Amino acid sequence: MPLDRREFLKHLSVGALSATCLSELTPSDGLAQEADNTLPIIDTHQHLWDLSKFQPPWLSGAPEILSKSYVTKDFLDATAGLNVVKAVYMEVDVAPSQQVEEAEHVIELSKSPGHPTVAAVISGRPNSTGFEKYIKQFKDSIYIKGVRQVLHTADAPQGLCLQQQFVASMRLLGELGMSFDLCMRPTELADGAKLAGLCPDTRFIVDHCGNADPKAWLPTPDEAPSHQVDQWKRDLSKIADCPNAICKISGIVARAPKATWDSDILAPPINFCLDTFGPDRVVFGGDWPVCLLGASYRRWVNSLKDVIANRSESEQRRLLHDNANDFYQLP
C-alpha cells in the first residue's frame, strides 16, 4: 500500500532525526569538509511555510523538526555564507482550497527585493477537470515557472500521471511555457519517461535524484531499500533519454542510512544522475527544511561539493547555478 506523505516522512526520519537535530546545533560537524563557497548557488527547491498563513495537512503528522514555521529569515540563517544568490520556491502541498492563496503569496514574495526567492513552482492537481481554469490564472506571471503534485502519496496511485486528463494538463503546461516536477516513487520512474514522451513540448524535472535510496548501494543495509539499483538505473535512464527532461540533485540526504553517513554513501546515485543526464541538464535543490531529516543545509551543500570536487569548475558552476538560471529564465 502506498505511503501517504505523513508516513513517507516518518519513514525517512527513522534513525536520522536525533542526528539531524545535533547537526543543526553544530553545522561544522566535520562529516563534510567545509567546501569552497566562491561558486554562486541557485536553489531550485526551497520550501517555506508560515503556519500563521498556511496549514499543510501533511504537517499534522510530520516529525517534530518540521512541525513549525520556516520563513525567509530561517532560510537566510540556514544558508549563511554558502553564496546562495537565488531560490525557486517549491510548493508545500497546501490544501486545495489554499492553492490560489499560496500562489499569490509566493508571487508577492518573489516581487520583494528583500527575499532570495525569485520564482515559484506551485501546487496543482493536473488530473482535475478544473486544472485548466486554475493554472491559466497565472499564465502571464513571470514568477510562476511550473507545477508539482507529489506522486508518491496514497492519493496518487501508480499510473495516475498517464491518465488522459493528466496528460492533457501536461500538454497545456507546455503550451503555457511551464514545467512539471516529477516527484514519484523510484519504482515508477518508467511512468515518468512515458509521460515525458507523450508531452514532448513540456519540460519535466525529475526531483530528488529520482528519489534514489542510498541504502540500495550498501552491501548490508540496516533496512531494506525502497528500490533495486539496476531497476532504478534502467528507468531513470529512460527519462534521461527524453530531451525535454532534466534532473534535480536534491532530497537524497533525507534518505541517508544512518547518522554516520558521509559523502561516499551519496556519491553513487548522484554521480549516476550527473553522468546520465549530462552537465547541461542537472540543477541543484536544497529541499530545505525537509533536508533536516538527514542533514543541515550546510552539510548537504558541503557533501555535494565533496562528490563533485573532481569535476571541472564549469560543470560545477552549471549544476549549482547556470543551468537553473537558464532553465527557469530567472530575473
BAFIVO-133057 format. One record per residue (C-alpha): residue number from 1; residue in three letters; z negated, x, y. Coordinates in nm, 2 decimals. Example, Ala and Ser with C-alpha at 12.3 -4.5 7.8 and 13.67 -1.06 7.14 Angstrom:
BEGIN
+-----+------+--------+--------+--------+
| seq | type |      Z |      X |      Y |
+-----+------+--------+--------+--------+
|   1 |  ala |  -0.78 |   1.23 |  -0.45 |
|   2 |  ser |  -0.71 |   1.37 |  -0.11 |
+-----+------+--------+--------+--------+
//
This chain:
BEGIN
+-----+------+--------+--------+--------+
| seq | type |      Z |      X |      Y |
+-----+------+--------+--------+--------+
|   1 |  met |   0.00 |   0.00 |   0.00 |
|   2 |  pro |   0.09 |   0.14 |   0.34 |
|   3 |  leu |  -0.20 |   0.26 |   0.56 |
|   4 |  asp |  -0.24 |   0.08 |   0.89 |
|   5 |  arg |  -0.29 |   0.30 |   1.20 |
|   6 |  arg |  -0.67 |   0.30 |   1.18 |
|   7 |  glu |  -0.67 |   0.41 |   0.81 |
|   8 |  phe |  -0.40 |   0.66 |   0.88 |
|   9 |  leu |  -0.61 |   0.83 |   1.15 |
|  10 |  lys |  -0.92 |   0.82 |   0.93 |
|  11 |  his |  -0.73 |   0.98 |   0.65 |
|  12 |  leu |  -0.61 |   1.26 |   0.88 |
|  13 |  ser |  -0.96 |   1.32 |   1.01 |
|  14 |  val |  -1.13 |   1.38 |   0.67 |
|  15 |  gly |  -1.28 |   1.73 |   0.67 |
|  16 |  ala |  -1.14 |   1.81 |   1.01 |
|  17 |  leu |  -1.33 |   1.61 |   1.27 |
|  18 |  ser |  -1.65 |   1.82 |   1.29 |
|  19 |  ala |  -1.44 |   2.13 |   1.32 |
|  20 |  thr |  -1.24 |   1.98 |   1.59 |
|  21 |  cys |  -1.54 |   1.89 |   1.80 |
|  22 |  leu |  -1.65 |   2.26 |   1.76 |
|  23 |  ser |  -1.31 |   2.38 |   1.87 |
|  24 |  glu |  -1.32 |   2.17 |   2.18 |
|  25 |  leu |  -1.65 |   2.33 |   2.27 |
|  26 |  thr |  -1.51 |   2.68 |   2.20 |
|  27 |  pro |  -1.15 |   2.67 |   2.29 |
|  28 |  ser |  -1.11 |   3.05 |   2.25 |
|  29 |  asp |  -1.22 |   3.02 |   1.89 |
|  30 |  gly |  -1.04 |   3.33 |   1.76 |
|  31 |  leu |  -0.85 |   3.14 |   1.50 |
|  32 |  ala |  -0.53 |   3.16 |   1.70 |
|  33 |  gln |  -0.50 |   3.47 |   1.92 |
|  34 |  glu |  -0.46 |   3.38 |   2.29 |
|  35 |  ala |  -0.09 |   3.39 |   2.35 |
|  36 |  asp |   0.12 |   3.49 |   2.65 |
|  37 |  asn |   0.14 |   3.20 |   2.89 |
|  38 |  thr |   0.42 |   3.30 |   3.11 |
|  39 |  leu |   0.67 |   3.07 |   2.95 |
|  40 |  pro |   0.66 |   2.72 |   3.10 |
|  41 |  ile |   0.59 |   2.42 |   2.87 |
|  42 |  ile |   0.72 |   2.07 |   2.89 |
|  43 |  asp |   0.50 |   1.85 |   2.67 |
|  44 |  thr |   0.72 |   1.57 |   2.53 |
|  45 |  his |   0.43 |   1.38 |   2.36 |
|  46 |  gln |   0.15 |   1.32 |   2.59 |
|  47 |  his |  -0.08 |   1.02 |   2.52 |
|  48 |  leu |  -0.31 |   0.88 |   2.78 |
|  49 |  trp |  -0.53 |   0.57 |   2.76 |
|  50 |  asp |  -0.77 |   0.43 |   3.01 |
|  51 |  leu |  -0.99 |   0.19 |   2.83 |
|  52 |  ser |  -1.06 |   0.01 |   3.16 |
|  53 |  lys |  -0.69 |  -0.09 |   3.17 |
|  54 |  phe |  -0.57 |  -0.10 |   2.81 |
|  55 |  gln |  -0.74 |  -0.16 |   2.47 |
|  56 |  pro |  -0.50 |  -0.04 |   2.20 |
|  57 |  pro |  -0.61 |  -0.25 |   1.89 |
|  58 |  trp |  -0.60 |   0.05 |   1.66 |
|  59 |  leu |  -0.87 |   0.23 |   1.86 |
|  60 |  ser |  -1.13 |  -0.01 |   1.74 |
|  61 |  gly |  -1.14 |   0.17 |   1.40 |
|  62 |  ala |  -1.04 |   0.52 |   1.51 |
|  63 |  pro |  -1.25 |   0.83 |   1.47 |
|  64 |  glu |  -1.52 |   0.87 |   1.74 |
|  65 |  ile |  -1.34 |   1.15 |   1.91 |
|  66 |  leu |  -1.06 |   0.92 |   2.00 |
|  67 |  ser |  -1.27 |   0.62 |   2.10 |
|  68 |  lys |  -1.29 |   0.70 |   2.47 |
|  69 |  ser |  -1.06 |   0.71 |   2.77 |
|  70 |  tyr |  -0.82 |   1.00 |   2.81 |
|  71 |  val |  -0.67 |   1.02 |   3.15 |
|  72 |  thr |  -0.48 |   1.27 |   3.36 |
|  73 |  lys |  -0.78 |   1.47 |   3.46 |
|  74 |  asp |  -0.87 |   1.52 |   3.09 |
|  75 |  phe |  -0.52 |   1.63 |   3.02 |
|  76 |  leu |  -0.53 |   1.88 |   3.30 |
|  77 |  asp |  -0.86 |   2.02 |   3.17 |
|  78 |  ala |  -0.72 |   2.05 |   2.81 |
|  79 |  thr |  -0.40 |   2.23 |   2.93 |
|  80 |  ala |  -0.56 |   2.45 |   3.19 |
|  81 |  gly |  -0.40 |   2.80 |   3.20 |
|  82 |  leu |  -0.12 |   2.71 |   2.95 |
|  83 |  asn |   0.15 |   2.66 |   3.21 |
|  84 |  val |   0.23 |   2.30 |   3.11 |
|  85 |  val |   0.45 |   2.21 |   3.40 |
|  86 |  lys |   0.57 |   1.86 |   3.30 |
|  87 |  ala |   0.48 |   1.59 |   3.05 |
|  88 |  val |   0.65 |   1.29 |   2.90 |
|  89 |  tyr |   0.41 |   1.01 |   2.83 |
|  90 |  met |   0.43 |   0.86 |   2.47 |
|  91 |  glu |   0.34 |   0.50 |   2.41 |
|  92 |  val |  -0.01 |   0.43 |   2.26 |
|  93 |  asp |   0.07 |   0.12 |   2.06 |
|  94 |  val |  -0.09 |  -0.13 |   2.30 |
|  95 |  ala |  -0.10 |  -0.50 |   2.21 |
|  96 |  pro |   0.25 |  -0.65 |   2.25 |
|  97 |  ser |   0.11 |  -0.87 |   2.53 |
|  98 |  gln |   0.04 |  -0.54 |   2.73 |
|  99 |  gln |   0.37 |  -0.36 |   2.67 |
| 100 |  val |   0.52 |  -0.45 |   3.00 |
| 101 |  glu |   0.20 |  -0.37 |   3.18 |
| 102 |  glu |   0.19 |  -0.03 |   3.00 |
| 103 |  ala |   0.55 |   0.05 |   3.10 |
| 104 |  glu |   0.48 |  -0.05 |   3.47 |
| 105 |  his |   0.17 |   0.16 |   3.47 |
| 106 |  val |   0.35 |   0.48 |   3.35 |
| 107 |  ile |   0.63 |   0.43 |   3.59 |
| 108 |  glu |   0.38 |   0.44 |   3.87 |
| 109 |  leu |   0.22 |   0.74 |   3.71 |
| 110 |  ser |   0.55 |   0.92 |   3.69 |
| 111 |  lys |   0.63 |   0.85 |   4.05 |
| 112 |  ser |   0.30 |   1.00 |   4.17 |
| 113 |  pro |   0.32 |   1.37 |   4.26 |
| 114 |  gly |  -0.05 |   1.42 |   4.16 |
| 115 |  his |   0.03 |   1.39 |   3.78 |
| 116 |  pro |   0.22 |   1.62 |   3.54 |
| 117 |  thr |   0.36 |   1.31 |   3.38 |
| 118 |  val |   0.72 |   1.26 |   3.50 |
| 119 |  ala |   0.87 |   1.02 |   3.25 |
| 120 |  ala |   0.78 |   0.80 |   2.96 |
| 121 |  val |   0.87 |   0.67 |   2.61 |
| 122 |  ile |   0.74 |   0.31 |   2.59 |
| 123 |  ser |   0.63 |   0.08 |   2.32 |
| 124 |  gly |   0.87 |  -0.18 |   2.18 |
| 125 |  arg |   0.94 |  -0.39 |   1.87 |
| 126 |  pro |   1.31 |  -0.34 |   1.80 |
| 127 |  asn |   1.31 |  -0.59 |   1.51 |
| 128 |  ser |   1.22 |  -0.87 |   1.75 |
| 129 |  thr |   1.48 |  -1.10 |   1.89 |
| 130 |  gly |   1.31 |  -1.06 |   2.23 |
| 131 |  phe |   1.36 |  -0.69 |   2.24 |
| 132 |  glu |   1.68 |  -0.70 |   2.44 |
| 133 |  lys |   1.53 |  -0.90 |   2.72 |
| 134 |  tyr |   1.22 |  -0.67 |   2.72 |
| 135 |  ile |   1.40 |  -0.34 |   2.73 |
| 136 |  lys |   1.66 |  -0.44 |   2.98 |
| 137 |  gln |   1.38 |  -0.48 |   3.24 |
| 138 |  phe |   1.37 |  -0.10 |   3.25 |
| 139 |  lys |   1.74 |  -0.02 |   3.22 |
| 140 |  asp |   1.76 |   0.11 |   3.58 |
| 141 |  ser |   1.44 |   0.30 |   3.58 |
| 142 |  ile |   1.49 |   0.68 |   3.59 |
| 143 |  tyr |   1.14 |   0.72 |   3.44 |
| 144 |  ile |   1.18 |   0.52 |   3.11 |
| 145 |  lys |   1.36 |   0.75 |   2.87 |
| 146 |  gly |   1.31 |   0.58 |   2.54 |
| 147 |  val |   1.12 |   0.36 |   2.30 |
| 148 |  arg |   0.90 |   0.41 |   2.00 |
| 149 |  gln |   0.75 |   0.19 |   1.73 |
| 150 |  val |   0.54 |   0.38 |   1.48 |
| 151 |  leu |   0.69 |   0.31 |   1.14 |
| 152 |  his |   0.41 |   0.43 |   0.91 |
| 153 |  thr |   0.18 |   0.13 |   0.96 |
| 154 |  ala |   0.10 |  -0.16 |   0.74 |
| 155 |  asp |   0.31 |  -0.40 |   0.95 |
| 156 |  ala |   0.62 |  -0.17 |   0.93 |
| 157 |  pro |   0.73 |  -0.18 |   0.56 |
| 158 |  gln |   0.98 |   0.06 |   0.42 |
| 159 |  gly |   1.33 |  -0.04 |   0.52 |
| 160 |  leu |   1.23 |  -0.21 |   0.85 |
| 161 |  cys |   1.44 |   0.03 |   1.05 |
| 162 |  leu |   1.75 |  -0.06 |   0.86 |
| 163 |  gln |   1.73 |  -0.43 |   0.91 |
| 164 |  gln |   2.01 |  -0.59 |   1.11 |
| 165 |  gln |   1.81 |  -0.68 |   1.42 |
| 166 |  phe |   1.65 |  -0.33 |   1.43 |
| 167 |  val |   1.99 |  -0.16 |   1.40 |
| 168 |  ala |   2.13 |  -0.38 |   1.68 |
| 169 |  ser |   1.84 |  -0.29 |   1.90 |
| 170 |  met |   1.90 |   0.08 |   1.83 |
| 171 |  arg |   2.27 |   0.04 |   1.94 |
| 172 |  leu |   2.15 |  -0.13 |   2.25 |
| 173 |  leu |   1.93 |   0.17 |   2.34 |
| 174 |  gly |   2.23 |   0.39 |   2.31 |
| 175 |  glu |   2.42 |   0.17 |   2.55 |
| 176 |  leu |   2.13 |   0.19 |   2.79 |
| 177 |  gly |   2.11 |   0.57 |   2.76 |
| 178 |  met |   1.77 |   0.55 |   2.60 |
| 179 |  ser |   1.64 |   0.73 |   2.29 |
| 180 |  phe |   1.42 |   0.62 |   1.99 |
| 181 |  asp |   1.14 |   0.82 |   1.84 |
| 182 |  leu |   1.13 |   0.82 |   1.46 |
| 183 |  cys |   0.76 |   0.84 |   1.36 |
| 184 |  met |   0.77 |   0.75 |   0.99 |
| 185 |  arg |   0.63 |   0.83 |   0.65 |
| 186 |  pro |   0.75 |   1.16 |   0.53 |
| 187 |  thr |   0.87 |   1.00 |   0.21 |
| 188 |  glu |   1.10 |   0.76 |   0.41 |
| 189 |  leu |   1.29 |   1.02 |   0.62 |
| 190 |  ala |   1.61 |   0.93 |   0.44 |
| 191 |  asp |   1.60 |   0.59 |   0.61 |
| 192 |  gly |   1.59 |   0.77 |   0.94 |
| 193 |  ala |   1.90 |   0.96 |   0.85 |
| 194 |  lys |   2.08 |   0.63 |   0.76 |
| 195 |  leu |   1.97 |   0.48 |   1.09 |
| 196 |  ala |   2.10 |   0.77 |   1.29 |
| 197 |  gly |   2.43 |   0.75 |   1.10 |
| 198 |  leu |   2.46 |   0.37 |   1.18 |
| 199 |  cys |   2.39 |   0.43 |   1.55 |
| 200 |  pro |   2.59 |   0.75 |   1.64 |
| 201 |  asp |   2.57 |   0.68 |   2.02 |
| 202 |  thr |   2.19 |   0.66 |   2.02 |
| 203 |  arg |   1.97 |   0.97 |   2.04 |
| 204 |  phe |   1.69 |   1.00 |   1.79 |
| 205 |  ile |   1.38 |   1.22 |   1.80 |
| 206 |  val |   1.20 |   1.30 |   1.47 |
| 207 |  asp |   0.83 |   1.30 |   1.57 |
| 208 |  his |   0.57 |   1.54 |   1.43 |
| 209 |  cys |   0.80 |   1.77 |   1.22 |
| 210 |  gly |   0.89 |   1.46 |   1.01 |
| 211 |  asn |   0.52 |   1.40 |   0.96 |
| 212 |  ala |   0.51 |   1.71 |   0.74 |
| 213 |  asp |   0.18 |   1.77 |   0.55 |
| 214 |  pro |   0.10 |   2.14 |   0.55 |
| 215 |  lys |  -0.11 |   2.09 |   0.23 |
| 216 |  ala |   0.21 |   2.04 |   0.04 |
| 217 |  trp |   0.29 |   2.41 |   0.07 |
| 218 |  leu |  -0.06 |   2.52 |  -0.06 |
| 219 |  pro |  -0.07 |   2.63 |  -0.43 |
| 220 |  thr |  -0.41 |   2.45 |  -0.48 |
| 221 |  pro |  -0.47 |   2.20 |  -0.20 |
| 222 |  asp |  -0.81 |   2.03 |  -0.18 |
| 223 |  glu |  -0.65 |   1.69 |  -0.18 |
| 224 |  ala |  -0.31 |   1.56 |  -0.28 |
| 225 |  pro |  -0.04 |   1.60 |  -0.01 |
| 226 |  ser |   0.15 |   1.30 |   0.12 |
| 227 |  his |   0.48 |   1.42 |   0.00 |
| 228 |  gln |   0.66 |   1.69 |  -0.21 |
| 229 |  val |   0.81 |   1.99 |  -0.03 |
| 230 |  asp |   1.16 |   1.96 |  -0.19 |
| 231 |  gln |   1.19 |   1.59 |  -0.11 |
| 232 |  trp |   1.08 |   1.64 |   0.25 |
| 233 |  lys |   1.32 |   1.92 |   0.30 |
| 234 |  arg |   1.61 |   1.73 |   0.15 |
| 235 |  asp |   1.55 |   1.42 |   0.36 |
| 236 |  leu |   1.48 |   1.60 |   0.68 |
| 237 |  ser |   1.80 |   1.80 |   0.63 |
| 238 |  lys |   1.99 |   1.47 |   0.62 |
| 239 |  ile |   1.86 |   1.38 |   0.96 |
| 240 |  ala |   1.94 |   1.72 |   1.09 |
| 241 |  asp |   2.30 |   1.67 |   0.98 |
| 242 |  cys |   2.32 |   1.39 |   1.23 |
| 243 |  pro |   2.43 |   1.54 |   1.57 |
| 244 |  asn |   2.25 |   1.27 |   1.76 |
| 245 |  ala |   1.91 |   1.37 |   1.62 |
| 246 |  ile |   1.66 |   1.63 |   1.74 |
| 247 |  cys |   1.32 |   1.73 |   1.61 |
| 248 |  lys |   0.98 |   1.73 |   1.79 |
| 249 |  ile |   0.75 |   2.02 |   1.69 |
| 250 |  ser |   0.42 |   1.83 |   1.72 |
| 251 |  gly |   0.15 |   1.65 |   1.54 |
| 252 |  ile |   0.12 |   1.89 |   1.25 |
| 253 |  val |  -0.23 |   2.02 |   1.33 |
| 254 |  ala |  -0.38 |   1.68 |   1.27 |
| 255 |  arg |  -0.29 |   1.73 |   0.90 |
| 256 |  ala |  -0.43 |   2.08 |   0.88 |
| 257 |  pro |  -0.60 |   2.10 |   0.54 |
| 258 |  lys |  -0.94 |   2.24 |   0.65 |
| 259 |  ala |  -1.14 |   2.39 |   0.93 |
| 260 |  thr |  -1.03 |   2.75 |   0.83 |
| 261 |  trp |  -0.66 |   2.68 |   0.87 |
| 262 |  asp |  -0.45 |   2.94 |   1.05 |
| 263 |  ser |  -0.10 |   2.97 |   1.19 |
| 264 |  asp |   0.03 |   3.09 |   0.85 |
| 265 |  ile |  -0.05 |   2.74 |   0.70 |
| 266 |  leu |   0.15 |   2.57 |   0.97 |
| 267 |  ala |   0.44 |   2.81 |   0.96 |
| 268 |  pro |   0.65 |   2.69 |   0.66 |
| 269 |  pro |   0.71 |   2.33 |   0.78 |
| 270 |  ile |   0.75 |   2.44 |   1.14 |
| 271 |  asn |   1.00 |   2.72 |   1.06 |
| 272 |  phe |   1.20 |   2.48 |   0.83 |
| 273 |  cys |   1.23 |   2.24 |   1.12 |
| 274 |  leu |   1.33 |   2.51 |   1.36 |
| 275 |  asp |   1.59 |   2.66 |   1.13 |
| 276 |  thr |   1.73 |   2.33 |   1.01 |
| 277 |  phe |   1.78 |   2.17 |   1.35 |
| 278 |  gly |   1.86 |   2.49 |   1.53 |
| 279 |  pro |   1.74 |   2.63 |   1.86 |
| 280 |  asp |   1.91 |   2.37 |   2.08 |
| 281 |  arg |   1.77 |   2.06 |   1.90 |
| 282 |  val |   1.39 |   2.11 |   1.90 |
| 283 |  val |   1.13 |   2.02 |   2.16 |
| 284 |  phe |   0.75 |   2.08 |   2.18 |
| 285 |  gly |   0.50 |   1.80 |   2.17 |
| 286 |  gly |   0.12 |   1.83 |   2.23 |
| 287 |  asp |   0.02 |   1.50 |   2.07 |
| 288 |  trp |  -0.29 |   1.52 |   2.28 |
| 289 |  pro |  -0.55 |   1.37 |   2.23 |
| 290 |  val |  -0.46 |   1.28 |   1.87 |
| 291 |  cys |  -0.42 |   1.66 |   1.80 |
| 292 |  leu |  -0.80 |   1.68 |   1.84 |
| 293 |  leu |  -0.83 |   1.56 |   1.49 |
| 294 |  gly |  -0.73 |   1.91 |   1.39 |
| 295 |  ala |  -0.75 |   2.14 |   1.69 |
| 296 |  ser |  -0.79 |   2.17 |   2.06 |
| 297 |  tyr |  -0.47 |   2.16 |   2.27 |
| 298 |  arg |  -0.51 |   2.53 |   2.34 |
| 299 |  arg |  -0.55 |   2.62 |   1.97 |
| 300 |  trp |  -0.24 |   2.42 |   1.88 |
| 301 |  val |  -0.03 |   2.59 |   2.15 |
| 302 |  asn |  -0.15 |   2.94 |   2.05 |
| 303 |  ser |  -0.09 |   2.87 |   1.69 |
| 304 |  leu |   0.26 |   2.76 |   1.75 |
| 305 |  lys |   0.32 |   3.07 |   1.96 |
| 306 |  asp |   0.20 |   3.28 |   1.67 |
| 307 |  val |   0.45 |   3.11 |   1.44 |
| 308 |  ile |   0.75 |   3.16 |   1.68 |
| 309 |  ala |   0.65 |   3.51 |   1.81 |
| 310 |  asn |   0.93 |   3.68 |   1.62 |
| 311 |  arg |   1.20 |   3.45 |   1.76 |
| 312 |  ser |   1.39 |   3.55 |   2.07 |
| 313 |  glu |   1.25 |   3.47 |   2.41 |
| 314 |  ser |   1.55 |   3.25 |   2.47 |
| 315 |  glu |   1.47 |   3.04 |   2.16 |
| 316 |  gln |   1.10 |   3.01 |   2.25 |
| 317 |  arg |   1.19 |   2.90 |   2.60 |
| 318 |  arg |   1.43 |   2.64 |   2.47 |
| 319 |  leu |   1.17 |   2.50 |   2.23 |
| 320 |  leu |   0.89 |   2.50 |   2.48 |
| 321 |  his |   1.08 |   2.39 |   2.80 |
| 322 |  asp |   1.45 |   2.40 |   2.84 |
| 323 |  asn |   1.56 |   2.16 |   2.57 |
| 324 |  ala |   1.32 |   1.89 |   2.68 |
| 325 |  asn |   1.43 |   1.92 |   3.04 |
| 326 |  asp |   1.80 |   1.88 |   2.94 |
| 327 |  phe |   1.75 |   1.61 |   2.67 |
| 328 |  tyr |   1.54 |   1.38 |   2.90 |
| 329 |  gln |   1.71 |   1.48 |   3.23 |
| 330 |  leu |   1.37 |   1.52 |   3.39 |
| 331 |  pro |   1.31 |   1.52 |   3.76 |
+-----+------+--------+--------+--------+
//
